[in-house]
Amino acid sequence: MLRDITIGQYYPTPSLIHRLDPRVKIIGTLVYIVSLFLFDSFYGFGITILFLTGVIILSRVPFRYILRGLKPILFLLFLTMVFNFFLIPGHVIVHFWIFRITEEGLYRGLFVGFRLILLILGSSMMTFTTTPVRLTDGLEQLMKPLSLIKVPVHDVAMMMSIALRFIPILLEETDKIMKAQQARGADFESGNVFKRVKAMVPIFIPLLISAFRRAFDLAMAMEARCYQGGKGRTKFHPLKYRLRDWLAYGYLAVYLAAIILLRKWI
């Protein structure tokens, strides 16, 4: 189960998307997310699916690996859809006890579930194709104007980078703790939902201790190296726009224009 969680993990492969400037990918992800919320019908998702398909093909990230990221949140998707089935009023098609499923609720539940799937697949492409260091540099450059109003841009970008780095580390640590517990007779698979949740409790305490220990070690290492934030710091690989980045911006402009035109017709 933990190996199926691919959120925040980088997939190294030589592709055009991997070589793009991180600022292009961040802006592209924001444009894609906004476009998903501009339509209230399935027809509007056609162009977003074409856009996402093109990005996935150019990224060379295996589609099976991308779909693995959906497994841990299938329950949340199912729960979201079920709530829409029962809570939205309209023409009743199924009625049992105090529950009613309406046509409008069924349509809305499927629509919201499909939108969430596209949202997760599209946003995860940014972390699949961008290392945490590059992502931090891109965020810092994009948020640089906020420094004029005393926003600690470098610190915010650094915290986001550390959080992304810690996701795979904590998942690996959790997997080790679970295997150690299973070797001592712990059972995480049998029983009902409440028993499984109770069986997971002994994992959280050592995981929490390990997370605090790693955070303390990281803070001590940064302090030992006289880390003072981003002021006066230089970068070994400064971000520079290249021809492929401007072409990518043009591709985003065409996609955004198509979305705006399509929205007027649907």
C-alpha positions as CSV (number, residue, x, y, z in Angstrom):
1,M,0.0,0.0,0.0
2,L,2.7,2.5,0.9
3,R,4.6,1.7,-2.3
4,D,1.6,2.9,-4.2
5,I,1.9,6.4,-2.8
6,T,3.7,8.3,-5.5
7,I,2.7,11.9,-4.4
8,G,5.7,14.1,-4.2
9,Q,8.1,11.6,-5.7
10,Y,10.3,12.4,-8.6
11,Y,10.5,10.0,-11.6
12,P,13.9,10.4,-13.4
13,T,13.8,10.0,-17.1
14,P,15.2,12.0,-20.1
15,S,12.2,13.8,-21.5
16,L,11.2,17.3,-22.8
17,I,8.9,17.9,-19.8
18,H,11.8,17.1,-17.4
19,R,14.0,19.7,-19.1
20,L,11.5,22.5,-19.0
21,D,12.1,25.4,-16.6
22,P,10.2,24.7,-13.3
23,R,8.5,28.1,-13.5
24,V,6.8,26.9,-16.8
25,K,5.6,23.7,-15.1
26,I,4.3,25.6,-12.0
27,I,2.4,28.1,-14.1
28,G,1.2,25.3,-16.4
29,T,-0.1,23.3,-13.5
30,L,-2.0,26.4,-12.1
31,V,-3.6,27.0,-15.6
32,Y,-4.6,23.4,-15.8
33,I,-6.2,23.4,-12.4
34,V,-8.1,26.5,-13.1
35,S,-9.3,25.1,-16.4
36,L,-10.9,22.1,-14.6
37,F,-13.2,24.4,-12.7
38,L,-14.4,26.4,-15.7
39,F,-16.9,23.8,-16.9
40,D,-20.0,22.1,-15.4
41,S,-20.3,19.4,-18.0
42,F,-18.3,16.4,-19.2
43,Y,-17.9,17.9,-22.6
44,G,-15.6,20.6,-21.2
45,F,-13.2,17.9,-20.0
46,G,-12.4,16.9,-23.6
47,I,-9.7,19.5,-24.2
48,T,-8.2,19.1,-20.7
49,I,-7.9,15.4,-21.3
50,L,-6.1,16.1,-24.6
51,F,-3.8,18.5,-22.9
52,L,-3.0,16.1,-20.1
53,T,-2.5,13.2,-22.5
54,G,0.1,15.3,-24.5
55,V,2.0,16.2,-21.3
56,I,2.0,12.5,-20.1
57,I,3.3,11.3,-23.5
58,L,6.0,14.0,-23.6
59,S,7.1,13.3,-20.0
60,R,7.7,9.6,-20.7
61,V,6.4,8.7,-17.2
62,P,4.7,5.3,-17.4
63,F,0.9,5.7,-17.1
64,R,0.8,2.7,-14.8
65,Y,3.1,4.5,-12.4
66,I,0.9,7.6,-12.5
67,L,-2.2,5.6,-11.8
68,R,-0.6,4.2,-8.7
69,G,-0.9,7.6,-7.1
70,L,-4.7,7.2,-7.2
71,K,-4.9,4.0,-5.1
72,P,-4.4,5.6,-1.7
73,I,-7.2,8.1,-2.3
74,L,-9.8,5.8,-3.9
75,F,-11.7,5.7,-0.6
76,L,-11.8,9.5,-0.5
77,L,-13.0,9.6,-4.1
78,F,-15.7,7.0,-3.4
79,L,-16.8,8.9,-0.3
80,T,-17.1,12.2,-2.2
81,M,-19.2,10.6,-5.0
82,V,-21.5,8.9,-2.5
83,F,-22.2,12.1,-0.6
84,N,-23.2,13.7,-3.9
85,F,-25.4,10.8,-4.8
86,F,-27.5,11.1,-1.6
87,L,-27.4,14.8,-0.7
88,I,-28.2,16.6,-4.0
89,P,-32.0,16.9,-4.5
90,G,-33.8,16.1,-7.8
91,H,-35.6,13.4,-9.6
92,V,-35.4,10.2,-7.4
93,I,-34.3,7.0,-9.3
94,V,-33.5,4.8,-6.3
95,H,-35.2,5.0,-2.8
96,F,-34.4,2.7,0.1
97,W,-35.1,3.4,3.8
98,I,-34.1,7.1,4.3
99,F,-31.7,7.2,1.4
100,R,-32.5,8.6,-2.0
101,I,-30.4,8.7,-5.1
102,T,-31.4,11.3,-7.7
103,E,-30.4,11.8,-11.3
104,E,-28.8,15.1,-10.5
105,G,-26.9,13.6,-7.6
106,L,-25.7,10.7,-9.7
107,Y,-24.5,13.0,-12.5
108,R,-22.9,15.4,-10.0
109,G,-21.1,12.6,-8.1
110,L,-19.6,11.2,-11.2
111,F,-18.7,14.6,-12.5
112,V,-16.9,15.6,-9.2
113,G,-15.2,12.3,-9.0
114,F,-13.9,12.6,-12.6
115,R,-12.8,16.1,-11.9
116,L,-10.8,15.0,-8.8
117,I,-9.1,12.3,-10.8
118,L,-8.0,14.7,-13.5
119,L,-6.9,17.2,-10.8
120,I,-4.7,14.6,-9.1
121,L,-3.2,13.2,-12.3
122,G,-2.4,16.7,-13.7
123,S,-1.0,18.2,-10.5
124,S,1.2,15.1,-9.8
125,M,2.9,15.5,-13.1
126,M,4.7,18.5,-11.7
127,T,6.4,16.5,-8.9
128,F,7.0,13.5,-11.2
129,T,9.1,15.7,-13.6
130,T,10.7,18.2,-11.2
131,T,13.2,17.7,-8.5
132,P,12.5,19.3,-5.1
133,V,15.5,21.6,-5.6
134,R,14.3,22.9,-9.0
135,L,10.8,23.2,-7.7
136,T,12.0,25.3,-4.8
137,D,14.0,27.6,-7.2
138,G,11.0,28.0,-9.4
139,L,8.6,28.9,-6.5
140,E,11.1,31.3,-5.1
141,Q,11.5,33.1,-8.5
142,L,7.8,33.3,-9.1
143,M,7.1,34.6,-5.6
144,K,10.0,37.1,-5.6
145,P,7.7,40.1,-6.1
146,L,6.1,39.3,-2.7
147,S,9.4,40.1,-1.0
148,L,8.6,43.8,-1.6
149,I,5.8,43.5,1.0
150,K,8.2,41.7,3.5
151,V,7.0,38.1,2.7
152,P,9.8,35.6,3.5
153,V,9.8,34.1,0.0
154,H,12.9,32.0,0.4
155,D,11.8,30.6,3.7
156,V,8.4,29.6,2.3
157,A,10.0,27.9,-0.7
158,M,12.5,26.1,1.5
159,M,9.7,24.8,3.8
160,M,7.8,23.5,0.8
161,S,10.9,21.8,-0.6
162,I,11.7,20.1,2.7
163,A,8.1,18.9,3.0
164,L,8.3,17.3,-0.5
165,R,11.6,15.7,0.4
166,F,10.3,14.3,3.6
167,I,7.3,12.6,2.0
168,P,9.2,9.6,0.4
169,I,11.5,9.5,3.4
170,L,8.6,9.1,5.9
171,L,6.9,6.6,3.6
172,E,10.0,4.5,3.6
173,E,10.3,4.8,7.4
174,T,6.7,3.8,7.8
175,D,7.3,0.7,5.6
176,K,10.3,-0.3,7.7
177,I,8.3,0.1,11.0
178,M,5.4,-1.9,9.6
179,K,7.7,-4.8,8.5
180,A,9.4,-4.7,12.0
181,Q,6.0,-4.9,13.7
182,Q,4.9,-7.7,11.4
183,A,8.0,-9.7,12.2
184,R,7.0,-9.5,15.8
185,G,3.5,-10.8,15.1
186,A,1.5,-7.6,14.4
187,D,-1.4,-8.1,12.0
188,F,-2.5,-5.1,9.9
189,E,-4.7,-6.9,7.4
190,S,-7.3,-8.9,9.2
191,G,-10.3,-7.7,11.1
192,N,-12.8,-4.8,10.5
193,V,-11.9,-1.2,9.9
194,F,-11.7,-0.3,13.6
195,K,-9.4,-3.2,14.3
196,R,-7.1,-2.2,11.4
197,V,-7.0,1.4,12.6
198,K,-6.2,0.3,16.2
199,A,-3.4,-1.9,14.8
200,M,-1.9,1.1,13.1
201,V,-1.6,3.1,16.4
202,P,1.8,1.4,17.4
203,I,3.2,2.7,14.1
204,F,2.4,6.3,14.6
205,I,4.5,6.8,17.8
206,P,7.9,5.6,16.5
207,L,7.1,7.3,13.2
208,L,6.5,10.6,15.0
209,I,9.7,10.2,17.0
210,S,11.6,9.5,13.9
211,A,10.2,12.5,12.1
212,F,11.1,14.8,15.0
213,R,14.6,13.3,15.1
214,R,15.1,13.9,11.4
215,A,13.8,17.5,11.7
216,F,16.2,18.1,14.7
217,D,19.2,16.7,12.7
218,L,18.3,18.8,9.7
219,A,18.1,21.9,11.9
220,M,21.4,21.2,13.5
221,A,23.1,20.6,10.1
222,M,21.7,23.9,8.7
223,E,22.9,25.7,11.8
224,A,26.3,24.1,11.7
225,R,26.7,25.4,8.1
226,C,25.7,28.9,9.2
227,Y,22.5,28.9,7.2
228,Q,21.0,32.4,7.2
229,G,18.3,32.2,4.6
230,G,18.3,33.4,1.0
231,K,19.8,36.8,1.4
232,G,23.1,37.1,-0.5
233,R,23.0,33.4,-1.6
234,T,24.0,32.4,-5.1
235,K,22.9,29.3,-7.1
236,F,25.0,26.7,-8.8
237,H,22.4,26.3,-11.5
238,P,20.5,29.6,-12.0
239,L,17.2,29.4,-13.8
240,K,17.3,30.7,-17.4
241,Y,14.5,30.5,-20.0
242,R,15.4,28.7,-23.2
243,L,13.6,28.3,-26.5
244,R,11.7,25.2,-25.4
245,D,10.3,27.1,-22.4
246,W,9.0,29.9,-24.6
247,L,7.4,27.3,-26.9
248,A,5.8,25.7,-23.8
249,Y,4.4,29.1,-22.8
250,G,3.0,29.4,-26.3
251,Y,1.4,25.9,-25.9
252,L,-0.2,27.1,-22.7
253,A,-1.5,30.2,-24.3
254,V,-3.1,28.2,-27.1
255,Y,-4.6,25.8,-24.5
256,L,-6.0,28.7,-22.4
257,A,-7.5,30.4,-25.5
258,A,-9.1,27.1,-26.5
259,I,-10.6,26.8,-23.0
260,I,-12.0,30.3,-23.1
261,L,-13.6,29.8,-26.5
262,L,-15.0,26.4,-25.6
263,R,-16.5,27.8,-22.4
264,K,-18.6,30.2,-24.5
265,W,-20.0,27.4,-26.5
266,I,-20.8,24.9,-23.7
